[in-house]
Amino acid sequence: MIENRVSTTVERPNGRRLVSVHGDITREQVDAIVNAANSRLLHGGGVAGAIVRRGGRPIQEESLAVAPVATGSAKATGAGRLPCKMVIHAVGPVWGGGNAGEEGLLASAVEAALTIAHNSRLTTISFPAISAGIFGYPPRLAAAVIVAAADRFLAAHPDSSLAQIRFCNVDPQMVALFDESLALLTG
């Protein structure tokens, strides 16, 4: 079992933090975790499968009740046995070469998840590398879009309860890409 470890922290206005984490998103001690979901919310493999395995069957059952979810959107369910309050299922795009609006759809999925967290008055949320797995989005580009969308959301919502947005991955190379994107915010 890997212990979650903070890699990089960037403080934004009002003391809010964007944080990269090397570890297992299902073990994150946050109010909500984000699931990199497909539009039917069938959680078989990858992050989605891990969330259901750890959190329990009710997550899948609740997901089926709120599906389908459009690409670029998100819906929330309970968290089952996970150490968070809710799971937010964000549907990112399948990579089609970069000319099919993928960047906008990925940013929209991040913003939709953050809007749910904001409206639920949550303070902490953790994101995986949405679309960077079986959806084929180039990992470096995905990290850049996800981090930038989160930063824009905080800037656009100075009154938000969100105090910390985390980007969590078990792959150290993906964490390094989140670190790169966070470094661009301070440069």
C-alpha positions as YAML, in Angstrom:
chain: A
units: angstrom
residues:
- id: 1
  name: MET
  ca: [0.00, 0.00, 0.00]
- id: 2
  name: ILE
  ca: [1.35, 3.38, -1.04]
- id: 3
  name: GLU
  ca: [1.05, 6.25, 1.42]
- id: 4
  name: ASN
  ca: [-0.16, 9.46, -0.21]
- id: 5
  name: ARG
  ca: [2.60, 12.07, -0.30]
- id: 6
  name: VAL
  ca: [2.40, 15.73, -1.28]
- id: 7
  name: SER
  ca: [4.76, 16.55, -4.13]
- id: 8
  name: THR
  ca: [4.13, 20.26, -4.85]
- id: 9
  name: THR
  ca: [1.99, 22.95, -3.24]
- id: 10
  name: VAL
  ca: [1.17, 26.28, -4.87]
- id: 11
  name: GLU
  ca: [-0.60, 28.90, -2.81]
- id: 12
  name: ARG
  ca: [-3.07, 31.10, -4.66]
- id: 13
  name: PRO
  ca: [-4.88, 34.27, -3.54]
- id: 14
  name: ASN
  ca: [-6.89, 34.03, -0.30]
- id: 15
  name: GLY
  ca: [-4.65, 31.21, 0.94]
- id: 16
  name: ARG
  ca: [-6.12, 28.58, -1.36]
- id: 17
  name: ARG
  ca: [-3.83, 25.78, -2.43]
- id: 18
  name: LEU
  ca: [-3.31, 23.68, -5.54]
- id: 19
  name: VAL
  ca: [-1.46, 20.50, -4.58]
- id: 20
  name: SER
  ca: [0.00, 17.54, -6.46]
- id: 21
  name: VAL
  ca: [-0.03, 14.21, -4.63]
- id: 22
  name: HIS
  ca: [1.69, 10.91, -5.35]
- id: 23
  name: GLY
  ca: [-0.66, 8.21, -4.13]
- id: 24
  name: ASP
  ca: [-3.99, 6.44, -4.29]
- id: 25
  name: ILE
  ca: [-6.98, 8.73, -4.84]
- id: 26
  name: THR
  ca: [-9.25, 6.28, -3.00]
- id: 27
  name: ARG
  ca: [-7.21, 6.98, 0.16]
- id: 28
  name: GLU
  ca: [-7.34, 10.76, -0.11]
- id: 29
  name: GLN
  ca: [-8.55, 12.49, 3.08]
- id: 30
  name: VAL
  ca: [-10.69, 15.10, 1.31]
- id: 31
  name: ASP
  ca: [-14.36, 16.06, 1.10]
- id: 32
  name: ALA
  ca: [-14.71, 14.72, -2.46]
- id: 33
  name: ILE
  ca: [-12.73, 12.71, -4.94]
- id: 34
  name: VAL
  ca: [-13.27, 12.98, -8.67]
- id: 35
  name: ASN
  ca: [-13.73, 9.87, -10.76]
- id: 36
  name: ALA
  ca: [-12.49, 9.84, -14.36]
- id: 37
  name: ALA
  ca: [-15.72, 8.35, -15.69]
- id: 38
  name: ASN
  ca: [-17.26, 7.28, -18.97]
- id: 39
  name: SER
  ca: [-20.63, 8.76, -19.95]
- id: 40
  name: ARG
  ca: [-22.59, 5.65, -18.91]
- id: 41
  name: LEU
  ca: [-20.91, 5.67, -15.47]
- id: 42
  name: LEU
  ca: [-19.96, 2.01, -15.83]
- id: 43
  name: HIS
  ca: [-16.98, 1.77, -13.49]
- id: 44
  name: GLY
  ca: [-15.01, -1.25, -14.69]
- id: 45
  name: GLY
  ca: [-11.34, -0.37, -14.89]
- id: 46
  name: GLY
  ca: [-8.79, 2.30, -14.08]
- id: 47
  name: VAL
  ca: [-9.59, 4.90, -11.44]
- id: 48
  name: ALA
  ca: [-13.32, 4.20, -11.76]
- id: 49
  name: GLY
  ca: [-12.88, 0.50, -11.04]
- id: 50
  name: ALA
  ca: [-10.61, 1.22, -8.07]
- id: 51
  name: ILE
  ca: [-13.18, 3.63, -6.61]
- id: 52
  name: VAL
  ca: [-15.97, 1.03, -6.76]
- id: 53
  name: ARG
  ca: [-13.73, -1.77, -5.45]
- id: 54
  name: ARG
  ca: [-12.72, 0.30, -2.43]
- id: 55
  name: GLY
  ca: [-15.96, 2.24, -1.91]
- id: 56
  name: GLY
  ca: [-18.39, -0.59, -2.55]
- id: 57
  name: ARG
  ca: [-21.21, -1.52, -4.88]
- id: 58
  name: PRO
  ca: [-23.55, 1.34, -3.81]
- id: 59
  name: ILE
  ca: [-21.33, 3.78, -5.74]
- id: 60
  name: GLN
  ca: [-21.98, 1.84, -8.97]
- id: 61
  name: GLU
  ca: [-25.69, 1.52, -8.19]
- id: 62
  name: GLU
  ca: [-26.07, 5.26, -7.50]
- id: 63
  name: SER
  ca: [-24.07, 6.01, -10.65]
- id: 64
  name: LEU
  ca: [-26.46, 4.01, -12.82]
- id: 65
  name: ALA
  ca: [-29.36, 5.98, -11.35]
- id: 66
  name: VAL
  ca: [-27.86, 9.34, -12.46]
- id: 67
  name: ALA
  ca: [-26.35, 8.20, -15.80]
- id: 68
  name: PRO
  ca: [-25.82, 9.11, -18.56]
- id: 69
  name: VAL
  ca: [-23.50, 12.09, -18.14]
- id: 70
  name: ALA
  ca: [-22.50, 14.18, -21.15]
- id: 71
  name: THR
  ca: [-18.83, 14.59, -22.01]
- id: 72
  name: GLY
  ca: [-17.57, 17.73, -20.28]
- id: 73
  name: SER
  ca: [-20.08, 17.34, -17.43]
- id: 74
  name: ALA
  ca: [-20.16, 15.75, -13.97]
- id: 75
  name: LYS
  ca: [-22.58, 14.21, -11.46]
- id: 76
  name: ALA
  ca: [-22.14, 13.28, -7.81]
- id: 77
  name: THR
  ca: [-22.91, 10.14, -5.82]
- id: 78
  name: GLY
  ca: [-22.30, 9.03, -2.27]
- id: 79
  name: ALA
  ca: [-18.87, 7.73, -1.32]
- id: 80
  name: GLY
  ca: [-19.71, 4.33, 0.13]
- id: 81
  name: ARG
  ca: [-16.82, 3.16, 2.31]
- id: 82
  name: LEU
  ca: [-14.38, 5.76, 0.98]
- id: 83
  name: PRO
  ca: [-12.98, 8.34, 3.43]
- id: 84
  name: CYS
  ca: [-14.70, 11.23, 1.62]
- id: 85
  name: LYS
  ca: [-18.22, 12.67, 1.57]
- id: 86
  name: MET
  ca: [-18.93, 12.22, -2.14]
- id: 87
  name: VAL
  ca: [-17.58, 10.99, -5.44]
- id: 88
  name: ILE
  ca: [-17.92, 13.39, -8.36]
- id: 89
  name: HIS
  ca: [-17.98, 11.54, -11.67]
- id: 90
  name: ALA
  ca: [-16.46, 13.79, -14.36]
- id: 91
  name: VAL
  ca: [-16.61, 12.70, -17.99]
- id: 92
  name: GLY
  ca: [-13.62, 13.88, -19.97]
- id: 93
  name: PRO
  ca: [-13.19, 13.52, -23.72]
- id: 94
  name: VAL
  ca: [-11.66, 10.67, -25.66]
- id: 95
  name: TRP
  ca: [-8.58, 12.05, -27.43]
- id: 96
  name: GLY
  ca: [-9.24, 12.40, -31.13]
- id: 97
  name: GLY
  ca: [-6.05, 14.15, -32.17]
- id: 98
  name: GLY
  ca: [-6.67, 17.53, -30.59]
- id: 99
  name: ASN
  ca: [-8.94, 19.04, -33.21]
- id: 100
  name: ALA
  ca: [-12.30, 17.90, -31.83]
- id: 101
  name: GLY
  ca: [-12.67, 20.34, -28.94]
- id: 102
  name: GLU
  ca: [-10.96, 18.04, -26.44]
- id: 103
  name: GLU
  ca: [-9.29, 20.85, -24.48]
- id: 104
  name: GLY
  ca: [-12.57, 22.68, -23.93]
- id: 105
  name: LEU
  ca: [-14.37, 19.47, -22.98]
- id: 106
  name: LEU
  ca: [-11.69, 18.47, -20.47]
- id: 107
  name: ALA
  ca: [-11.69, 21.95, -18.91]
- id: 108
  name: SER
  ca: [-15.49, 21.82, -18.79]
- id: 109
  name: ALA
  ca: [-15.41, 18.46, -16.95]
- id: 110
  name: VAL
  ca: [-13.03, 19.91, -14.35]
- id: 111
  name: GLU
  ca: [-15.17, 23.04, -13.95]
- id: 112
  name: ALA
  ca: [-18.34, 20.94, -13.64]
- id: 113
  name: ALA
  ca: [-16.78, 18.87, -10.84]
- id: 114
  name: LEU
  ca: [-15.58, 22.01, -9.06]
- id: 115
  name: THR
  ca: [-19.02, 23.60, -9.40]
- id: 116
  name: ILE
  ca: [-20.60, 20.59, -7.66]
- id: 117
  name: ALA
  ca: [-18.01, 20.85, -4.87]
- id: 118
  name: HIS
  ca: [-18.53, 24.63, -4.58]
- id: 119
  name: ASN
  ca: [-22.32, 24.32, -4.49]
- id: 120
  name: SER
  ca: [-21.99, 21.60, -1.84]
- id: 121
  name: ARG
  ca: [-19.80, 23.94, 0.28]
- id: 122
  name: LEU
  ca: [-16.90, 21.46, 0.26]
- id: 123
  name: THR
  ca: [-13.41, 22.61, 1.21]
- id: 124
  name: THR
  ca: [-11.18, 19.93, -0.34]
- id: 125
  name: ILE
  ca: [-11.30, 17.91, -3.54]
- id: 126
  name: SER
  ca: [-8.90, 15.56, -5.31]
- id: 127
  name: PHE
  ca: [-8.68, 14.98, -9.07]
- id: 128
  name: PRO
  ca: [-7.14, 12.12, -11.04]
- id: 129
  name: ALA
  ca: [-5.64, 12.63, -14.50]
- id: 130
  name: ILE
  ca: [-9.02, 12.77, -16.26]
- id: 131
  name: SER
  ca: [-8.88, 11.42, -19.85]
- id: 132
  name: ALA
  ca: [-5.14, 10.60, -19.65]
- id: 133
  name: GLY
  ca: [-5.68, 6.84, -19.28]
- id: 134
  name: ILE
  ca: [-7.71, 4.71, -21.66]
- id: 135
  name: PHE
  ca: [-9.25, 7.85, -23.20]
- id: 136
  name: GLY
  ca: [-5.81, 8.52, -24.73]
- id: 137
  name: TYR
  ca: [-5.39, 12.22, -23.89]
- id: 138
  name: PRO
  ca: [-1.66, 13.02, -23.91]
- id: 139
  name: PRO
  ca: [-0.71, 13.11, -20.20]
- id: 140
  name: ARG
  ca: [1.30, 16.36, -20.33]
- id: 141
  name: LEU
  ca: [-1.56, 18.17, -22.08]
- id: 142
  name: ALA
  ca: [-4.16, 16.69, -19.73]
- id: 143
  name: ALA
  ca: [-2.21, 17.85, -16.67]
- id: 144
  name: ALA
  ca: [-1.89, 21.36, -18.10]
- id: 145
  name: VAL
  ca: [-5.61, 21.62, -18.90]
- id: 146
  name: ILE
  ca: [-6.74, 20.18, -15.55]
- id: 147
  name: VAL
  ca: [-4.49, 22.45, -13.46]
- id: 148
  name: ALA
  ca: [-5.28, 25.57, -15.51]
- id: 149
  name: ALA
  ca: [-9.04, 24.91, -15.30]
- id: 150
  name: ALA
  ca: [-8.83, 24.51, -11.52]
- id: 151
  name: ASP
  ca: [-6.82, 27.72, -11.18]
- id: 152
  name: ARG
  ca: [-9.30, 29.64, -13.36]
- id: 153
  name: PHE
  ca: [-12.17, 28.31, -11.26]
- id: 154
  name: LEU
  ca: [-10.60, 29.61, -8.05]
- id: 155
  name: ALA
  ca: [-9.96, 33.01, -9.64]
- id: 156
  name: ALA
  ca: [-13.56, 33.21, -10.88]
- id: 157
  name: HIS
  ca: [-15.02, 32.17, -7.50]
- id: 158
  name: PRO
  ca: [-13.24, 34.20, -4.80]
- id: 159
  name: ASP
  ca: [-16.09, 33.40, -2.40]
- id: 160
  name: SER
  ca: [-15.80, 29.63, -2.84]
- id: 161
  name: SER
  ca: [-15.49, 27.37, 0.18]
- id: 162
  name: LEU
  ca: [-12.85, 25.36, -1.72]
- id: 163
  name: ALA
  ca: [-9.56, 25.81, 0.11]
- id: 164
  name: GLN
  ca: [-7.53, 23.02, -1.50]
- id: 165
  name: ILE
  ca: [-7.65, 21.35, -4.90]
- id: 166
  name: ARG
  ca: [-5.47, 18.27, -5.19]
- id: 167
  name: PHE
  ca: [-4.22, 16.36, -8.24]
- id: 168
  name: CYS
  ca: [-3.49, 12.77, -7.26]
- id: 169
  name: ASN
  ca: [-1.94, 9.90, -9.19]
- id: 170
  name: VAL
  ca: [-0.19, 6.60, -8.42]
- id: 171
  name: ASP
  ca: [2.18, 7.10, -11.37]
- id: 172
  name: PRO
  ca: [5.16, 9.28, -10.40]
- id: 173
  name: GLN
  ca: [5.54, 10.40, -14.02]
- id: 174
  name: MET
  ca: [1.97, 11.76, -14.03]
- id: 175
  name: VAL
  ca: [2.61, 13.50, -10.72]
- id: 176
  name: ALA
  ca: [5.71, 15.10, -12.27]
- id: 177
  name: LEU
  ca: [3.51, 16.43, -15.09]
- id: 178
  name: PHE
  ca: [1.10, 17.92, -12.54]
- id: 179
  name: ASP
  ca: [4.17, 19.45, -10.84]
- id: 180
  name: GLU
  ca: [5.25, 21.01, -14.16]
- id: 181
  name: SER
  ca: [1.83, 22.54, -14.68]
- id: 182
  name: LEU
  ca: [1.74, 23.89, -11.12]
- id: 183
  name: ALA
  ca: [5.20, 25.43, -11.59]
- id: 184
  name: LEU
  ca: [3.89, 27.40, -14.57]
- id: 185
  name: LEU
  ca: [1.42, 29.15, -12.26]
- id: 186
  name: THR
  ca: [4.25, 30.62, -10.19]
- id: 187
  name: GLY
  ca: [6.55, 31.50, -13.09]
...
